[in-house]
Each structure stands twice: as C-alpha cells, then as structure tokens.
Amino acid sequence: MTTPILLSNAVRLELRNILKALEIGMPVKHKNDEGFITYICDDYITICVREIEEKEAMYGKRFVNVLVYQKDWDNLEIDPSVFQSKRNYRYKNGRADDHPGNDLLPPIDKR
C-alpha cells in the first residue's frame, strides 16, 4: 500500500516538511511509473524510472528520468514505511488525517 504525498488539505508548512523528509534514492510511484528519487527542489522532483546498460555512457548506464512539477505532486505515492513515524494525525472536522511529514511539524499550539 502506498500513501499519496499530498492530501487536499495540506498546507504550505506541511509541504515544506514533506520535502525535508524526502531523500534521494527513496522509492516512489508517479502515475504508472515506478522508480526512485534522483533530485529534489522546491519546484520539481526527478524520478529515475529506468536504467539502461551502455558501455559508452559516462557511468556505464543511461538513466531515464521523469520530471514531476509541483502541480503534479498529488500524483506521487511513497511507501509509508520509509517515514519514521506513521502515527501522525491531524484532526479536522472531527476526523483524523494521516499524513507523512506531520512528525516534522511543530506542536499544534506553537503553529
């Protein structure tokens, strides 16, 4: 099971902390592509979806990367086991929203 990286009610602070939780090499799925993160910045993330053996290439391989802009991050899915804590809940309208990255937020009374 995978968890969408963004929820519809995610706020900007949560987005920043989610980006801090992401790491290069982390497995991720975007739409029909599965691969691993190769670059992270505020505007986009790149995902390597294929490695092709090629002797003439600089590292002996060619890499096929998919560029995922911020507007498409809601299509990213990450295995929740890569996050340290899965018990992060934010109550809104009487229900709990589980969201990776909430463990990096300051306590609710200090936001």
N, CA, C and O of each residue as an XYZ file, in Angstrom:
444
protein
N       0.845     -1.180      0.000
C       0.000      0.000      0.000
C       0.883      1.232      0.000
O       1.910      1.269      0.677
N       0.488      2.228     -0.750
C       1.237      3.472     -0.800
C       0.374      4.608     -0.288
O      -0.851      4.505     -0.229
N       1.035      5.690      0.079
C       0.357      6.859      0.608
C       0.599      8.029     -0.331
O       1.751      8.297     -0.674
N      -0.449      8.743     -0.764
C      -0.222      9.929     -1.581
C       0.641     10.930     -0.815
O       0.477     11.104      0.393
N       1.558     11.584     -1.523
C       2.468     12.510     -0.850
C       1.735     13.755     -0.361
O       2.114     14.323      0.664
N       0.711     14.184     -1.059
C      -0.050     15.362     -0.652
C      -1.506     14.990     -0.432
O      -2.065     14.163     -1.152
N      -2.102     15.600      0.557
C      -3.538     15.484      0.768
C      -4.156     16.816      0.374
O      -3.479     17.844      0.382
N      -5.416     16.803      0.035
C      -6.051     18.027     -0.455
C      -6.008     19.154      0.569
O      -6.057     20.328      0.199
N      -5.917     18.811      1.854
C      -5.905     19.857      2.876
C      -4.495     20.154      3.390
O      -4.345     20.739      4.463
N      -3.461     19.760      2.641
C      -2.086     20.031      3.063
C      -1.812     21.532      2.986
O      -2.215     22.197      2.031
N      -1.136     22.049      3.981
C      -0.783     23.466      3.994
C       0.674     23.620      3.592
O       1.416     22.640      3.528
N       1.078     24.849      3.324
C       2.428     25.125      2.819
C       3.514     24.632      3.781
O       4.537     24.114      3.333
N       3.312     24.783      5.081
C       4.299     24.326      6.056
C       4.465     22.818      5.979
O       5.583     22.310      6.052
N       3.361     22.103      5.832
C       3.439     20.651      5.700
C       4.199     20.271      4.439
O       5.005     19.340      4.456
N       3.950     20.983      3.347
C       4.636     20.711      2.094
C       6.139     20.857      2.264
O       6.904     20.007      1.807
N       6.566     21.928      2.918
C       7.992     22.138      3.151
C       8.588     21.004      3.975
O       9.686     20.532      3.680
N       7.872     20.566      5.002
C       8.383     19.500      5.851
C       8.361     18.144      5.159
O       9.204     17.292      5.438
N       7.414     17.940      4.268
C       7.411     16.708      3.479
C       8.646     16.678      2.595
O       9.300     15.641      2.478
N       8.971     17.804      1.974
C      10.165     17.862      1.131
C      11.419     17.559      1.937
O      12.337     16.911      1.434
N      11.466     18.019      3.182
C      12.614     17.717      4.039
C      12.699     16.226      4.338
O      13.792     15.692      4.527
N      11.546     15.548      4.383
C      11.527     14.122      4.698
C      11.919     13.257      3.503
O      12.313     12.104      3.678
N      11.815     13.802      2.290
C      12.183     13.035      1.105
C      13.691     12.937      0.993
O      14.416     13.842      1.405
N      14.158     11.832      0.432
C      15.592     11.624      0.254
C      15.865     11.087     -1.136
O      15.041     10.378     -1.714
N      17.024     11.428     -1.666
C      17.452     10.870     -2.941
C      17.615      9.363     -2.767
O      18.191      8.895     -1.785
N      17.100      8.619     -3.733
C      17.143      7.162     -3.675
C      15.885      6.537     -3.104
O      15.727      5.318     -3.157
N      14.984      7.349     -2.557
C      13.741      6.852     -1.966
C      12.833      6.307     -3.073
O      12.625      6.981     -4.082
N      12.288      5.093     -2.898
C      11.373      4.557     -3.913
C      10.065      5.341     -3.943
O       9.541      5.736     -2.902
N       9.545      5.562     -5.153
C       8.343      6.378     -5.320
C       7.614      5.929     -6.583
O       8.213      5.366     -7.499
N       6.314      6.190     -6.611
C       5.488      5.875     -7.777
C       4.800      7.153     -8.224
O       4.260      7.895     -7.403
N       4.820      7.409     -9.528
C       4.131      8.574    -10.095
C       3.290      8.094    -11.270
O       3.825      7.658    -12.289
N       1.986      8.176    -11.124
C       1.047      7.660    -12.122
C       1.387      6.195    -12.398
O       1.250      5.365    -11.499
N       1.829      5.848    -13.618
C       2.153      4.452    -13.942
C       3.640      4.151    -13.839
O       4.054      3.018    -14.087
N       4.450      5.135    -13.481
C       5.903      4.953    -13.408
C       6.343      4.672    -11.981
O       5.904      5.335    -11.041
N       7.213      3.683    -11.829
C       7.825      3.401    -10.531
C       9.321      3.595    -10.668
O       9.910      3.226    -11.684
N       9.934      4.172     -9.650
C      11.365      4.395     -9.685
C      11.854      4.917     -8.354
O      11.290      4.609     -7.304
N      12.925      5.721     -8.407
C      13.484      6.295     -7.189
C      13.823      7.756     -7.433
O      14.099      8.162     -8.562
N      13.798      8.535     -6.367
C      14.047      9.971     -6.448
C      15.526     10.217     -6.741
O      16.405      9.645     -6.097
N      15.784     11.093     -7.738
C      17.165     11.447     -8.065
C      17.485     12.913     -7.777
O      18.658     13.273     -7.675
N      16.462     13.769     -7.643
C      16.698     15.185     -7.365
C      15.452     15.767     -6.710
O      14.327     15.399     -7.049
N      15.668     16.682     -5.768
C      14.561     17.315     -5.050
C      14.831     18.815     -4.944
O      15.914     19.224     -4.526
N      13.852     19.630     -5.321
C      13.920     21.071     -5.062
C      12.495     21.562     -4.820
O      11.552     20.774     -4.883
N      12.330     22.839     -4.548
C      11.008     23.389     -4.242
C      10.060     23.357     -5.434
O       8.843     23.335     -5.250
N      10.594     23.354     -6.651
C       9.760     23.443     -7.846
C       9.458     22.100     -8.502
O       8.397     21.929     -9.103
N      10.376     21.150     -8.393
C      10.163     19.855     -9.032
C      10.996     18.764     -8.371
O      11.926     19.031     -7.610
N      10.628     17.529     -8.691
C      11.351     16.337     -8.245
C      11.620     15.511     -9.496
O      10.760     15.429    -10.372
N      12.797     14.899     -9.598
C      13.033     13.977    -10.708
C      13.065     12.556    -10.173
O      13.574     12.285     -9.085
N      12.502     11.657    -10.976
C      12.412     10.246    -10.613
C      13.061      9.425    -11.716
O      12.702      9.566    -12.885
N      14.009      8.572    -11.362
C      14.613      7.651    -12.324
C      13.673      6.457    -12.461
O      13.411      5.750    -11.487
N      13.168      6.237    -13.673
C      12.219      5.151    -13.901
C      12.843      3.989    -14.671
O      12.239      2.923    -14.792
N      14.063      4.200    -15.195
C      14.711      3.127    -15.950
C      16.206      3.384    -16.044
O      16.645      4.522    -16.208
N      16.982      2.308    -15.937
C      18.427      2.364    -16.136
C      18.768      1.450    -17.302
O      18.349      0.293    -17.331
N      19.529      1.966    -18.265
C      19.879      1.206    -19.461
C      21.392      1.021    -19.489
O      22.141      1.997    -19.458
N      21.840     -0.232    -19.548
C      23.271     -0.529    -19.631
C      23.814     -0.013    -20.964
O      23.246     -0.282    -22.023
N      24.919      0.730    -20.900
C      25.560      1.231    -22.109
C      27.026      1.519    -21.797
O      27.336      2.375    -20.969
N      27.913      0.805    -22.459
C      29.352      0.927    -22.186
C      29.878      2.336    -22.441
O      30.738      2.819    -21.706
N      29.366      2.998    -23.480
C      29.876      4.320    -23.849
C      29.393      5.435    -22.928
O      29.928      6.543    -22.974
N      28.409      5.170    -22.109
C      27.882      6.196    -21.205
C      28.889      6.494    -20.097
O      29.744      5.665    -19.786
N      28.783      7.670    -19.512
C      29.738      8.111    -18.502
C      29.850      7.135    -17.330
O      30.960      6.848    -16.883
N      28.746      6.628    -16.833
C      28.756      5.722    -15.690
C      28.431      4.287    -16.083
O      28.125      3.462    -15.222
N      28.496      3.982    -17.381
C      28.174      2.638    -17.847
C      26.685      2.396    -17.969
O      26.257      1.300    -18.331
N      25.895      3.409    -17.671
C      24.435      3.310    -17.755
C      23.872      4.636    -18.238
O      24.464      5.697    -18.041
N      22.714      4.545    -18.875
C      21.920      5.737    -19.171
C      20.714      5.697    -18.247
O      20.172      4.628    -17.967
N      20.305      6.839    -17.786
C      19.192      6.927    -16.848
C      18.026      7.670    -17.499
O      18.205      8.732    -18.096
N      16.831      7.095    -17.374
C      15.616      7.739    -17.871
C      14.918      8.356    -16.663
O      14.440      7.647    -15.778
N      14.868      9.681    -16.640
C      14.262     10.402    -15.520
C      12.952     11.054    -15.934
O      12.798     11.510    -17.067
N      12.017     11.090    -15.000
C      10.747     11.782    -15.197
C      10.762     13.013    -14.302
O      11.049     12.925    -13.108
N      10.453     14.149    -14.890
C      10.399     15.410    -14.159
C       8.971     15.605    -13.657
O       8.027     15.607    -14.446
N       8.817     15.768    -12.346
C       7.491     15.929    -11.746
C       7.425     17.325    -11.125
O       8.057     17.600    -10.105
N       6.643     18.200    -11.769
C       6.493     19.557    -11.259
C       5.577     19.580    -10.043
O       4.807     18.649     -9.809
N       5.673     20.647     -9.282
C       4.929     20.776     -8.030
C       3.426     20.573     -8.221
O       2.772     19.997     -7.352
N       2.873     21.028     -9.328
C       1.427     20.878     -9.558
C       1.019     19.415     -9.704
O      -0.160     19.092     -9.562
N       1.971     18.523     -9.984
C       1.684     17.097    -10.151
C       2.084     16.262     -8.942
O       2.007     15.035     -8.993
N       2.508     16.898     -7.860
C       2.960     16.138     -6.695
C       1.833     15.356     -6.038
O       2.091     14.391     -5.318
N       0.588     15.757     -6.275
C      -0.506     14.991     -5.684
C      -0.628     13.605     -6.313
O      -1.340     12.753     -5.782
N       0.052     13.365     -7.431
C       0.067     12.042     -8.058
C       1.222     11.175     -7.566
O       1.319     10.009     -7.948
N       2.096     11.721     -6.728
C       3.219     10.947     -6.190
C       2.748     10.063     -5.045
O       1.941     10.482     -4.215
N       3.253      8.853     -5.009
C       2.945      7.944     -3.909
C       4.252      7.394     -3.361
O       5.153      7.023     -4.114
N       4.340      7.349     -2.033
C       5.530      6.856     -1.352
C       5.099      5.812     -0.350
O       4.088      5.979      0.334
N       5.857      4.739     -0.259
C       5.567      3.691      0.718
C       5.687      4.302      2.113
O       6.740      4.847      2.445
N       4.638      4.228      2.941
C       4.682      4.881      4.252
C       5.750      4.316      5.184
O       6.107      4.968      6.165
N       6.263      3.129      4.906
C       7.282      2.544      5.780
C       8.604      3.302      5.723
O       9.454      3.117      6.593
N       8.796      4.161      4.703
C      10.043      4.915      4.634
C      10.064      6.081      5.611
O      11.127      6.642      5.876
N       8.906      6.455      6.153
C       8.855      7.520      7.137
C       9.027      6.926      8.526
O       8.574      5.812      8.787
N       9.671      7.655      9.409
C       9.985      7.145     10.744
C       8.736      6.855     11.555
O       8.668      5.824     12.224
N       7.764      7.719     11.514
C       6.573      7.565     12.345
C       5.334      7.581     11.469
O       5.183      8.444     10.604
N       4.443      6.614     11.701
C       3.210      6.570     10.927
C       2.023      6.997     11.771
O       0.889      6.945     11.293
N       2.246      7.419     13.014
C       1.154      7.778     13.917
C       0.978      9.285     13.999
O       0.837      9.831     15.093
N       0.985      9.942     12.897
C       0.842     11.395     12.888
C      -0.546     11.745     12.391
O      -0.883     11.514     11.230
N      -1.339     12.300     13.279
C      -2.712     12.599     12.930
C      -2.991     14.075     13.125
O      -2.484     14.704     14.054
N      -3.790     14.605     12.252
C      -4.238     15.982     12.385
C      -5.756     15.948     12.322
O      -6.333     15.503     11.330
N      -6.393     16.415     13.371
C      -7.845     16.363     13.428
C      -8.435     17.606     12.785
O      -8.073     18.734     13.121
N      -9.338     17.377     11.867
C     -10.016     18.476     11.192
C     -11.444     18.023     10.916
O     -11.661     16.948     10.358
N     -12.392     18.821     11.296
C     -13.807     18.498     11.101
C     -14.177     17.161     11.733
O     -14.990     16.415     11.186
N     -13.585     16.860     12.881
C     -13.942     15.655     13.603
C     -13.339     14.369     13.083
O     -13.720     13.291     13.540
N     -12.396     14.443     12.130
C     -11.775     13.213     11.648
C     -10.258     13.392     11.610
O      -9.751     14.510     11.524
N      -9.557     12.282     11.675
C      -8.095     12.322     11.673
C      -7.583     12.108     10.259
O      -8.041     11.211      9.552
N      -6.634     12.936      9.851
C      -5.974     12.770      8.558
C      -4.552     12.303      8.811
O      -3.755     13.021      9.417
N      -4.232     11.101      8.348
C      -2.878     10.584      8.482
C      -2.045     11.192      7.367
O      -2.445     11.146      6.204
N      -0.907     11.752      7.695
C      -0.114     12.449      6.694
C       1.369     12.305      6.998
O       1.813     12.741      8.061
N       2.162     11.701      6.094
C       3.595     11.624      6.338
C       4.193     13.026      6.363
O       3.835     13.873      5.545
N       5.069     13.260      7.266
C       5.688     14.570      7.395
C       5.147     15.361      8.567
O       5.766     16.339      8.983
N       3.992     14.958      9.116
C       3.441     15.678     10.260
C       4.354     15.593     11.474
O       4.328     16.479     12.329
N       5.163     14.536     11.563
C       6.075     14.409     12.697
C       7.145     15.494     12.679
O       7.802     15.727     13.694
N       7.329     16.161     11.541
C       8.322     17.224     11.432
C       7.748     18.600     11.765
O       8.495     19.574     11.872
N       6.423     18.687     11.929
C       5.780     19.960     12.244
C       5.943     20.308     13.720
O       6.075     19.414     14.556
N       5.936     21.605     14.046
C       5.943     21.984     15.459
C       4.612     21.594     16.090
O       3.640     21.349     15.375
N       4.554     21.534     17.418
C       3.289     21.209     18.080
C       2.186     22.174     17.636
O       2.459     23.331     17.316
N       0.950     21.696     17.618
C      -0.174     22.489     17.117
C      -0.304     23.815     17.848
O      -0.597     24.831     17.218
N      -0.093     23.836     19.168
C      -0.240     25.083     19.920
C       0.863     26.095     19.617
O       0.745     27.253     20.018
N       1.937     25.693     18.918
C       3.034     26.617     18.595
C       3.051     27.001     17.120
O       3.982     27.672     16.673
N       2.037     26.588     16.353
C       1.981     26.950     14.931
C       1.372     28.309     14.749
O       1.243     28.782     13.620
